[in-house]
Amino acid sequence: MKNYTQNKAYNFFNKDESTISKYRSYGTRDRQLNIPERSLIDHYHLHNQKILIVGGGTGRLAANLLLFGNEVLSIDYSKEFTNAAKSLYSRDNFMNIQFECMDGRNLDSLHGSDFDAVICPMNTIDYAPSLVDREKMLTNMYKCLKKD
C-alpha cells in the first residue's frame, strides 16, 4: 500500500506531468466508461440524478455521466487536473457539469447539498495519507448525500 504524506501526495498529483498528460489525451479509451463504471450506472440507476464525484481527475467520468441526464459536481485535490477538466469540458458546452479543486477530507461547504449519489472512482481513496484521512473522506461524502 502506498503511504503518502499530504505534501508527497500533493506533489505526486500536481507535478507528475506524465500522469497529467495521460488524462489530457484525446484517445478513445480515455473518453469511454470502463466496465465497472457502466455497471455502477446501470445497477444504481444513475440517470437524471445529482451526483458528486470525489477524485474526478480530468473529468472523463463526469462528462460521461452527463450522457445519462445527470447534474455533476466533480472535485479533485489536484489544481492541474481540475484546470484540465475545465479546459476539456467547458461550461459553454457542458452546462450540467462543474469542476472544483477541493479536498475530499473537508467538504463542509457541500454538507446538506442533497446529492443523490457520491462516487469516489477507481482507487482515489487509497491516496488519502492515512486511515484517519480515509474515514474523514467517507464521513464527508456521506454528509453530502440527500437524506431519505
Phi and psi restraints in degrees (value plus and minus 20) as a CYANA .aco file:
   2 LYS   PHI     -94.5   -54.5
   2 LYS   PSI     115.1   155.1
   3 ASN   PHI    -143.6  -103.6
   3 ASN   PSI      83.0   123.0
   4 TYR   PHI    -124.8   -84.8
   4 TYR   PSI     116.6   156.6
   5 THR   PHI     -93.5   -53.5
   5 THR   PSI     147.0   187.0
   6 GLN   PHI     -78.1   -38.1
   6 GLN   PSI     -63.6   -23.6
   7 ASN   PHI     -86.2   -46.2
   7 ASN   PSI     -61.0   -21.0
   8 LYS   PHI     -84.0   -44.0
   8 LYS   PSI     -62.6   -22.6
   9 ALA   PHI     -83.7   -43.7
   9 ALA   PSI     -63.5   -23.5
  10 TYR   PHI     -81.0   -41.0
  10 TYR   PSI     -66.6   -26.6
  11 ASN   PHI     -84.9   -44.9
  11 ASN   PSI     -57.6   -17.6
  12 PHE   PHI     -82.0   -42.0
  12 PHE   PSI     -68.5   -28.5
  13 PHE   PHI     -94.9   -54.9
  13 PHE   PSI     -51.7   -11.7
  14 ASN   PHI    -116.3   -76.3
  14 ASN   PSI     -33.5     6.5
  15 LYS   PHI    -137.1   -97.1
  15 LYS   PSI     -30.3     9.7
  16 ASP   PHI    -102.5   -62.5
  16 ASP   PSI      70.7   110.7
  17 GLU   PHI     -81.2   -41.2
  17 GLU   PSI     -52.2   -12.2
  18 SER   PHI     -85.5   -45.5
  18 SER   PSI     -57.5   -17.5
  19 THR   PHI     -87.9   -47.9
  19 THR   PSI     -66.5   -26.5
  20 ILE   PHI     -80.8   -40.8
  20 ILE   PSI     -65.0   -25.0
  21 SER   PHI     -87.0   -47.0
  21 SER   PSI     -52.6   -12.6
  22 LYS   PHI     -80.4   -40.4
  22 LYS   PSI     -64.1   -24.1
  23 TYR   PHI     -98.7   -58.7
  23 TYR   PSI     -33.6     6.4
  24 ARG   PHI    -108.0   -68.0
  24 ARG   PSI     -32.2     7.8
  25 SER   PHI     -84.8   -44.8
  25 SER   PSI     138.5   178.5
  26 TYR   PHI    -124.2   -84.2
  26 TYR   PSI      -1.5    38.5
  27 GLY   PHI     -82.6   -42.6
  27 GLY   PSI     131.6   171.6
  28 THR   PHI     -77.3   -37.3
  28 THR   PSI     -65.7   -25.7
  29 ARG   PHI     -79.4   -39.4
  29 ARG   PSI     -57.2   -17.2
  30 ASP   PHI     -91.7   -51.7
  30 ASP   PSI     -33.7     6.3
  31 ARG   PHI    -122.5   -82.5
  31 ARG   PSI     -34.9     5.1
  32 GLN   PHI    -113.0   -73.0
  32 GLN   PSI     137.2   177.2
  33 LEU   PHI     -93.1   -53.1
  33 LEU   PSI     121.8   161.8
  34 ASN   PHI    -107.4   -67.4
  34 ASN   PSI     152.3   192.3
  35 ILE   PHI     -79.5   -39.5
  35 ILE   PSI     -67.3   -27.3
  36 PRO   PHI     -80.8   -40.8
  36 PRO   PSI     -55.6   -15.6
  37 GLU   PHI     -86.8   -46.8
  37 GLU   PSI     -63.3   -23.3
  38 ARG   PHI     -82.4   -42.4
  38 ARG   PSI     -60.8   -20.8
  39 SER   PHI     -83.8   -43.8
  39 SER   PSI     -61.1   -21.1
  40 LEU   PHI     -81.0   -41.0
  40 LEU   PSI     -67.0   -27.0
  41 ILE   PHI     -82.7   -42.7
  41 ILE   PSI     -64.6   -24.6
  42 ASP   PHI     -90.3   -50.3
  42 ASP   PSI     -65.0   -25.0
  43 HIS   PHI     -85.4   -45.4
  43 HIS   PSI     -60.6   -20.6
  44 TYR   PHI    -119.2   -79.2
  44 TYR   PSI     -10.9    29.1
  45 HIS   PHI      30.8    70.8
  45 HIS   PSI      34.0    74.0
  46 LEU   PHI    -101.8   -61.8
  46 LEU   PSI      51.2    91.2
  47 HIS   PHI    -146.4  -106.4
  47 HIS   PSI     113.5   153.5
  48 ASN   PHI      34.3    74.3
  48 ASN   PSI      25.9    65.9
  49 GLN   PHI    -138.1   -98.1
  49 GLN   PSI     144.9   184.9
  50 LYS   PHI    -121.4   -81.4
  50 LYS   PSI      95.3   135.3
  51 ILE   PHI    -143.5  -103.5
  51 ILE   PSI     115.9   155.9
  52 LEU   PHI    -126.4   -86.4
  52 LEU   PSI     109.7   149.7
  53 ILE   PHI    -131.0   -91.0
  53 ILE   PSI     100.8   140.8
  54 VAL   PHI    -122.0   -82.0
  54 VAL   PSI      93.7   133.7
  55 GLY   PHI      71.4   111.4
  55 GLY   PSI      25.1    65.1
  56 GLY   PHI     -98.1   -58.1
  56 GLY   PSI     -25.6    14.4
  57 GLY   PHI      36.4    76.4
  57 GLY   PSI    -152.4  -112.4
  58 THR   PHI    -114.8   -74.8
  58 THR   PSI      -7.3    32.7
  59 GLY   PHI      78.4   118.4
  59 GLY   PSI     -16.0    24.0
  60 ARG   PHI     -78.6   -38.6
  60 ARG   PSI     -69.5   -29.5
  61 LEU   PHI     -85.5   -45.5
  61 LEU   PSI     -63.7   -23.7
  62 ALA   PHI     -78.7   -38.7
  62 ALA   PSI     -65.6   -25.6
  63 ALA   PHI     -84.0   -44.0
  63 ALA   PSI     -59.1   -19.1
  64 ASN   PHI     -88.6   -48.6
  64 ASN   PSI     -52.8   -12.8
  65 LEU   PHI     -85.6   -45.6
  65 LEU   PSI     -45.3    -5.3
  66 LEU   PHI     -83.7   -43.7
  66 LEU   PSI     -49.6    -9.6
  67 LEU   PHI     -82.4   -42.4
  67 LEU   PSI     -38.3     1.7
  68 PHE   PHI    -123.5   -83.5
  68 PHE   PSI      -3.5    36.5
  69 GLY   PHI      58.4    98.4
  69 GLY   PSI      -3.5    36.5
  70 ASN   PHI    -103.9   -63.9
  70 ASN   PSI     134.6   174.6
  71 GLU   PHI    -122.9   -82.9
  71 GLU   PSI     106.8   146.8
  72 VAL   PHI    -147.3  -107.3
  72 VAL   PSI     112.7   152.7
  73 LEU   PHI    -132.8   -92.8
  73 LEU   PSI      99.5   139.5
  74 SER   PHI    -132.4   -92.4
  74 SER   PSI     102.3   142.3
  75 ILE   PHI    -135.7   -95.7
  75 ILE   PSI     131.2   171.2
  76 ASP   PHI    -169.2  -129.2
  76 ASP   PSI     129.6   169.6
  77 TYR   PHI     -92.1   -52.1
  77 TYR   PSI     -44.2    -4.2
  78 SER   PHI    -107.6   -67.6
  78 SER   PSI     101.4   141.4
  79 LYS   PHI     -84.6   -44.6
  79 LYS   PSI     -57.9   -17.9
  80 GLU   PHI     -85.3   -45.3
  80 GLU   PSI     -63.2   -23.2
  81 PHE   PHI     -83.9   -43.9
  81 PHE   PSI     -64.0   -24.0
  82 THR   PHI     -81.4   -41.4
  82 THR   PSI     -64.7   -24.7
  83 ASN   PHI     -84.6   -44.6
  83 ASN   PSI     -58.7   -18.7
  84 ALA   PHI     -83.5   -43.5
  84 ALA   PSI     -61.5   -21.5
  85 ALA   PHI     -82.9   -42.9
  85 ALA   PSI     -63.8   -23.8
  86 LYS   PHI     -82.4   -42.4
  86 LYS   PSI     -54.9   -14.9
  87 SER   PHI     -92.3   -52.3
  87 SER   PSI     -63.0   -23.0
  88 LEU   PHI     -91.0   -51.0
  88 LEU   PSI     -56.3   -16.3
  89 TYR   PHI    -146.2  -106.2
  89 TYR   PSI      55.1    95.1
  90 SER   PHI     -87.6   -47.6
  90 SER   PSI     130.7   170.7
  91 ARG   PHI     -81.6   -41.6
  91 ARG   PSI     -44.6    -4.6
  92 ASP   PHI     -82.5   -42.5
  92 ASP   PSI     -58.1   -18.1
  93 ASN   PHI    -121.1   -81.1
  93 ASN   PSI     -40.7    -0.7
  94 PHE   PHI    -149.2  -109.2
  94 PHE   PSI      58.6    98.6
  95 MET   PHI     -90.4   -50.4
  95 MET   PSI     -47.8    -7.8
  96 ASN   PHI    -117.4   -77.4
  96 ASN   PSI       9.1    49.1
  97 ILE   PHI    -153.7  -113.7
  97 ILE   PSI     120.7   160.7
  98 GLN   PHI    -157.5  -117.5
  98 GLN   PSI     119.4   159.4
  99 PHE   PHI    -139.6   -99.6
  99 PHE   PSI     111.9   151.9
 100 GLU   PHI    -156.3  -116.3
 100 GLU   PSI     124.7   164.7
 101 CYS   PHI    -108.6   -68.6
 101 CYS   PSI      89.3   129.3
 102 MET   PHI    -164.4  -124.4
 102 MET   PSI     137.6   177.6
 103 ASP   PHI    -116.2   -76.2
 103 ASP   PSI     103.3   143.3
 104 GLY   PHI     -81.5   -41.5
 104 GLY   PSI     -36.5     3.5
 105 ARG   PHI    -100.8   -60.8
 105 ARG   PSI     -31.7     8.3
 106 ASN   PHI    -157.8  -117.8
 106 ASN   PSI      70.6   110.6
 107 LEU   PHI    -134.5   -94.5
 107 LEU   PSI       7.3    47.3
 108 ASP   PHI     -71.1   -31.1
 108 ASP   PSI     -58.8   -18.8
 109 SER   PHI     -88.0   -48.0
 109 SER   PSI     -34.4     5.6
 110 LEU   PHI    -125.9   -85.9
 110 LEU   PSI     -26.6    13.4
 111 HIS   PHI     -79.3   -39.3
 111 HIS   PSI     116.6   156.6
 112 GLY   PHI      56.9    96.9
 112 GLY   PSI      -4.2    35.8
 113 SER   PHI     -98.0   -58.0
 113 SER   PSI     -25.2    14.8
 114 ASP   PHI      41.4    81.4
 114 ASP   PSI      25.4    65.4
 115 PHE   PHI     -92.6   -52.6
 115 PHE   PSI     119.8   159.8
 116 ASP   PHI     -95.3   -55.3
 116 ASP   PSI     -49.9    -9.9
 117 ALA   PHI    -170.5  -130.5
 117 ALA   PSI     128.2   168.2
 118 VAL   PHI    -144.4  -104.4
 118 VAL   PSI     107.9   147.9
 119 ILE   PHI    -137.3   -97.3
 119 ILE   PSI     112.5   152.5
 120 CYS   PHI    -138.6   -98.6
 120 CYS   PSI      69.5   109.5
 121 PRO   PHI     -90.3   -50.3
 121 PRO   PSI     136.6   176.6
 122 MET   PHI      32.8    72.8
 122 MET   PSI    -146.2  -106.2
 123 ASN   PHI    -133.7   -93.7
 123 ASN   PSI      12.9    52.9
 124 THR   PHI     -71.7   -31.7
 124 THR   PSI     -67.2   -27.2
 125 ILE   PHI     -83.5   -43.5
 125 ILE   PSI     -44.2    -4.2
 126 ASP   PHI     -86.6   -46.6
 126 ASP   PSI     -37.9     2.1
 127 TYR   PHI    -107.3   -67.3
 127 TYR   PSI     -25.4    14.6
 128 ALA   PHI     -84.5   -44.5
 128 ALA   PSI     116.2   156.2
 129 PRO   PHI     -81.0   -41.0
 129 PRO   PSI     -47.3    -7.3
 130 SER   PHI    -167.1  -127.1
 130 SER   PSI     149.8   189.8
 131 LEU   PHI     -84.9   -44.9
 131 LEU   PSI     -53.7   -13.7
 132 VAL   PHI     -81.9   -41.9
 132 VAL   PSI     -62.3   -22.3
 133 ASP   PHI     -85.2   -45.2
 133 ASP   PSI     -57.7   -17.7
 134 ARG   PHI     -84.7   -44.7
 134 ARG   PSI     -61.2   -21.2
 135 GLU   PHI     -83.5   -43.5
 135 GLU   PSI     -59.7   -19.7
 136 LYS   PHI     -80.7   -40.7
 136 LYS   PSI     -63.4   -23.4
 137 MET   PHI     -80.3   -40.3
 137 MET   PSI     -69.3   -29.3
 138 LEU   PHI     -82.8   -42.8
 138 LEU   PSI     -62.3   -22.3
 139 THR   PHI     -82.7   -42.7
 139 THR   PSI     -64.3   -24.3
 140 ASN   PHI     -85.3   -45.3
 140 ASN   PSI     -59.9   -19.9
 141 MET   PHI     -82.8   -42.8
 141 MET   PSI     -62.4   -22.4
 142 TYR   PHI     -81.2   -41.2
 142 TYR   PSI     -59.7   -19.7
 143 LYS   PHI     -88.8   -48.8
 143 LYS   PSI     -33.8     6.2
 144 CYS   PHI    -107.9   -67.9
 144 CYS   PSI     -32.0     8.0
 145 LEU   PHI     -98.0   -58.0
 145 LEU   PSI     131.9   171.9
 146 LYS   PHI     -83.4   -43.4
 146 LYS   PSI     118.5   158.5
 147 LYS   PHI    -102.8   -62.8
 147 LYS   PSI     117.5   157.5
